[in-house]
């Protein structure tokens, strides 16, 4: 059964038509690219601060590069730093800087970059990267062009951390490219950072390579693309997919990034029936993941997941799958139904599970599927908004780097009251370990503990999609789900 009604699709299509009436098309020009970013919350773009929405992160990465950055394929590449050396123990990262300038013409020096990094690491202790930056012990300038970052313990993915958009540096409000602000008269417009040559100074601003950036709700963004008013749409998520289907976007234009991360239900409250890990396990068993994922149009490659840490990050010899992973769906339903019947016979009725979800068409599909699956085993669910009191909340987050550490730290007692102090202690032990094999083994043991605790119910790999025509310059799907603006008009990061 697919939970999409004619009324819903007609409503979506009507919203798209209304939005398209205000859009205007433009002639194709690969040196002038218009980008819109989907934001469910406030559409304001502000690249300053620590809690950046996707559009703000995209702008910050464009005008304020850090030591390293990400290219169109999600690979770490030089930015302010021309090259680097990592010590054998993984505790020292030495960077040699390019000769570069801030956008006010002042020279980029190691002393200033070191100072800015120390300040930024301190600021980011109150951000999504708070656990990651805590590994930094010291940042020092060694010469006019060399800085060193010293760590308390090895962080094998530290370069990926440094490439995050939050790590872009501003000096007194001035970035160092790869782009600079051209105008804000008709929205944000960015151009190449380099100072123009004598010939380029005579070129009108409209004739220079530039990228415009805006953010708006999904329906508006998709409508602009359909009308030809933008060439690239970024930051699409699972709950926006029915809009893509209603707008009849070409399957070749819908680009799915092969990201890693967490997509599932995290318990934030556990009362009554749901206070018992064995009962939370019933929720994990009851969800028919393949049927749920195929309820969404146009994403046949969407992968289900039964475990927390992706298979690629596993440690050999430790099984982190749940015990019932080998059972058929029919056997799981029979087992779960009997378990619930025994509970009700001894303890009485079970209050419906309250699930916090976004107010979007795709979230309705997800909820109806989960509710139907629960009813098959004698349970029920109730949907509430993301800011309302709930038993579980939907997690839909991309991992910023490839490490078991990030996945496990999303379920500590700092993140949810439904947690294990013993798991937190073992995570701390792993963080402090300097031997990478010991660190990996400890993290794998934590996952075993969390699998049995069931404070998180994995459902699938996160979905992140963009819309761009085939052949769009400087655009590529990638494991980071990140799409730099500068590459869209052929501007290198350094």
Buried (B, 14 or more C-beta within 10 A) or exposed (E): EEBBEEEBBEEBBEBBEEBBEEBEEEEEEBBBBBBBBBBBEEBEBEBEEBEBBBBBBBBBBBBBBBBBBBBBBBBBBBBBBBEBEBEEEBBBBBBBBBEBBBBEEEEBBBEBBBBBBBEBBEEBBEBBBEBBBEBBEEBBBBEEBBBBBBBBBBBBBBBBBBBBBBBBBBBEEBBBBBBBBBEEEEEBBBBBBBEEEEEEEEEEEEEBBBBBBBBBBBBBBBBBBBBBBBBBBBBBBBBBBBBBBBBEBEEEBBBBBBBBBBBBBBBBBBEBBBEBBEBBBBBBBBBBBEBBBBBBBBBEEBBBBBBBBBEEBBBEEEEBEBEBBEBEBEEBBEBBBEBBEEBBEEEEEBEBBBBBBBEBBBBBBBBBBBBBBBEEBBBEBEBBEBEEEBBBBBBBBBBBBBBBBBBBBBBBEEBBEBBBEEBBEBBEBBBEBEEEEEBBBBBBBBBBBBBEBBBBBBBBBBBBBBBBBEEBBBBBBBBBBBBBBBBBBEBEBB
